[in-house]
Amino acid sequence: MASSQEKGVLNFIAEFSKMNTTVAGFGITYNPPERLRLSNLQDSLSRATGLISELNMAYSANKNAISVRSAAYKTLPSLVTRVVNFFAITSADSALKANVKSAAAKLHPSSKKSKSTQQATSTMTTDENGTTETPKTHSTAQTGYDNKLGHLRLIIALVSTESTYSPAETEITIASLNSFASELEHCNQLVMETQSRLYSIRKQRNELLYGKKNSLAVLGREVKQYVKAAFTATSKEAKAINSVSLS
């Protein structure tokens, strides 16, 4: 279901299109300054619909990146538990074993903290045309994943110092752990890149629709003012154009 923000954007676009159709019906009597001519209004509308399409694609890419990252990190706690259990039977001294265990414990957050992180991630992906996502929320969620990766890399560094850590199980070998860490880093990077693109396109879209200069909202107001000036405020043309709502 589309959000109220998304519906608002789509309604705004529909009203601007309605305005263009209305002024087209005025024929040659509609003779405004260059920027308010129908061809320019149509160009602005085309740019807006194009940006909305780009925004939808950027949203989908970001949502997919977040899903892939979530799936990748889901296996991390159990994998690290296996590493800790194997490391416990190595010849490492008790202090090193304690350090590995301590680092691993940080990958098993309390349910309260986990819920908070999950909520931050959910808030970050509300909808493609909404503006509920904030850099602060994104930063909080991203930092959580970066920290998890940092803990994993610390564990790898610690167990790598112990020569008797040589499991036969492929998944928990040093090589496999390093490969997995690289995969998680790639997932983090992809989320950041797609999130950045999403923010950038949304900013462009909002500026084109609602900005202070040459936006669709500004053009709409000026078209209404021109129609009142050209045909009088009580004319049928003014009545027709006033039925367009771009607020």
N, C-alpha and C positions, 0 to 999 in steps of 0.2 A: 504493500500500500504506500502510495506517495505521501511524503510528509507535508505539513501545512506550508513550510517554506518552499518546497518544490512546487506545490500547487500554485503558490503565489507568483513564482517566477514564470510558470507556464501561462498563467492567466494574464500576466503583464505582457508577455509576448503576443498572446492572442488579441489583447486589446490594441496593441500597437499595430498589428496586422489589420485589425478592423478599422483603425484610423486611416491607414493607407488606402484601404478600399473605399472609405468614405470620401477622402479628398480626390481620389481618382474619378469619382462620380461627379465631381464639380466641373470636370472638363477643363477647357482652356481658361475659364474664369478664375481658376486657382493658379495664380501667378506670383508666388512668394519669392523672397530672396533665395539665392542659390542653395544654401544649406538646407532649406525647407522644401525644396522641390521633391516631387514624388520619387524620382530616380535615386536621390540621395537618401531618402527615407527608406526605400527598399534595400539599398546597400547596407544601411545600418541594421535593418532587420535580418538580413542574410548573415552579417557578421555575428549577430547575437545568437541566432540559431546554430551557427557553426560552432561557436564557443560552448554552447550547451551540449552539443554532441561530443565535443572534445572532453568536456567535464564528465560526462557519463562514462566515457572510455577510461579516463584517468581514475575515476572512482572505482570502476570494476577492477582495474589493474592493481590499485592499492588494496582493495578488499581481498583480492586473490593472494597478494603478497603477504598480507597479515595472516590469512588462513594457512598458507604454506609454512610460515614461520611458527605459528602455533603448533602445527602438527610436528614440526621438526623438534621443537623444544619439549614437547610432551614426553618424549622418550628419554630426556636427559636425566631426571632424578633416578630412574631405575638403572640406567647405564652406570651412573656414578656409584650407586650402591654396590653394583657388581665389582667395580674397581676397588672400592674400600674393602669389601669382603676378601678379595684376592690379596690385596696389599697386607691385610692382617696376618696372612700366613707366610709372608716373606721374612727375610732376615733383617729388615729395617729396624732401627732402634725405636723405642717406645715414643720418643718425642716426635719423630718424623711421622709415625703412624697417627699420633694425636693431631698433628697439623693437617694431615690428609683428611682425617675424619671431621675436623673442624671446618675445613673448606667445603666438604661435601654437605655438611649440615645446613649450610647457607643456601643450598639448592632445594631444601625442603621447608619452605616458608609456612608460617602458621596459616590456618584457614582464613583468618581475618585479613591478613596481608594479601593472601592470594586473591580473595574476593575483591579487594581494593584495586589490585592490578588488573583483574579481569574487567572491572567496571570502567577503569580508565581506557582500556583497549576498546571496549564497547562504545564508550562515548566518542571515541575518535573516529568511529566509522558509522555515524548515524545515518547519513544519506548523501547521495551524490550532489544534490543541489542545495543542501542546507548549509548553514554556517555555524553549526554547533561545535565543530572541531576547533580546538585552540592549540597553539604551539605549546602551551604549558602542559596540557593533557598529553599531547603526543610525546613531549619530552619525558614526562613521568613514566609512561609506558615503555618508551624506548630505553630509558636508563635501566629499567628493571631487566630487560633482555640483555643489555650490554653487561650488566653486573653478573648475570648468570654465565655469560660467555667468559667473563673475567675469572669467575670461580673455577670454571672448567679448565681454563688455561693454567691456573695456579696448580690445580690438582695434577695436571699432566706434567708440569715442571717438577713438582715434588716427587711423583712416582718415578720420573725419569732418572732421578739421582740414585735410585736403588737398583743395583745390577740383578738382584734376585727377583725383580718384578718382570717375569717373562711368561705371561699366560699363553696357553695353547689356544684359548678362545679368541678368535680373530677380532670380535667386536671390541674387546677391551685391551688390545695391544696398543702400544704407544703410537704406532703408525695409524691405526684406525681412529684412535682418539683425536690425533692431530687433524686427520681428514674430516672428522665430524665437526671439530671446532671451526675449521675453514668453511664448512657447509653452513653452520649457524651464523658465522660472520657474513656470509653472502646473503643469507635471509634477512639479517638486520639491515644490511646496506640497501637491499631491494625495497624494503619497507620505507626507509628514509627517502630514497629517490622517488618512489611513487607518491609518497605523502607530499614531498616538496612540489612535485608537478601538480598535484591536486590543489594545493594551496595557491599556486601561481595562476592556474587557469581560473579558479574561483574568483581570485582578486580581479583578473581581467574582465571576467563576466560581470561582476558587480559594478566595476567602473564603467563599463559600456552601458549597462542598464540604468544605473542610479547615480553615476558620477556628476560632478558639478559643471563639467564642460563637455558639450557635444554628446551627452548620453541620450539614450532613448527617452528618459524621463524629461530632460531639458527640451529636446526636440518636440516632444508631445505638447509641453506647455506653450512653446513658441508657436506651434501650428495653431493651437486654439486661439492664441492672441492674434495671430495674423488673420484667421477666419473672421474674428469679431471686427477687426479693422477693415477688412476687405468687403464684408457682406453686411455689417452692422451686427450688434449683439443680439438683436431680436429676430434676425433672419432665420429661414429654415436651415440654411447651411450651418449657422452657429448652433442651432438646436441639435442638428445631426452630429456635429463634432463634439458637443458637450455630453453626448451619450457615451462617449469613450471614456473609460476610467483607467487612468494611469497613475493613480495615487498609491 
